[in-house]
Amino acid sequence: MKRVAITKEASAVAQQLQNQHGPLLFHQSGGCCDGSAPMLLSKEDMYIDDSDILLGEVDGIPYYMNQDQFEYWQHTHLTIDITEGRGSSFSLEIPLGKRFIIHSRLLSKEEASNNT
């Protein structure tokens, strides 16, 4: 089961940034700044450890979520989108005047039973 997807608009921005910065990853920490907004970061600039859960990949970009956040989001499917406006995070899209956001929905009974 895919837990995470991306809109065409967000994908275009992510690919633009990947072309500019090299290998990237999404991380959703639930910490400071924009809270639970997804951040797109250079793989070299982010330390992933045992407290981060890999939810899947979008366009070849891995999407990680902090274990504490996952406790709240484990019953949802996430779709990464993009909107105009500056967030208050270190995410690579911020200088473009854009920010990634999450749309979520509850997993269906079938999806939840196939949860992997």
RAUR-V276811 format. One record per residue. N is the residue number from 1. PHI is phi as a letter, one per 30 degrees, with the letter a starting at -180 (none if undefined). Layout:
BEGIN
N|PHI ; N|PHI
END
This chain:
BEGIN
1|none ; 2|d ; 3|c ; 4|b ; 5|b ; 6|b ; 7|d ; 8|e ; 9|d ; 10|d ; 11|d ; 12|d ; 13|d ; 14|d ; 15|d ; 16|e ; 17|d ; 18|d ; 19|d ; 20|d ; 21|c ; 22|i ; 23|e ; 24|b ; 25|b ; 26|c ; 27|b ; 28|b ; 29|c ; 30|i ; 31|d ; 32|d ; 33|i ; 34|d ; 35|i ; 36|c ; 37|d ; 38|d ; 39|c ; 40|c ; 41|b ; 42|d ; 43|e ; 44|d ; 45|c ; 46|b ; 47|c ; 48|c ; 49|b ; 50|d ; 51|d ; 52|c ; 53|c ; 54|d ; 55|d ; 56|l ; 57|b ; 58|b ; 59|h ; 60|i ; 61|c ; 62|d ; 63|c ; 64|c ; 65|b ; 66|d ; 67|e ; 68|d ; 69|d ; 70|e ; 71|e ; 72|d ; 73|c ; 74|d ; 75|c ; 76|b ; 77|c ; 78|c ; 79|b ; 80|d ; 81|b ; 82|b ; 83|b ; 84|d ; 85|k ; 86|c ; 87|d ; 88|c ; 89|b ; 90|c ; 91|d ; 92|d ; 93|d ; 94|e ; 95|d ; 96|d ; 97|i ; 98|b ; 99|a ; 100|d ; 101|b ; 102|c ; 103|c ; 104|b ; 105|b ; 106|d ; 107|d ; 108|d ; 109|e ; 110|d ; 111|d ; 112|d ; 113|d ; 114|c ; 115|e ; 116|b
END
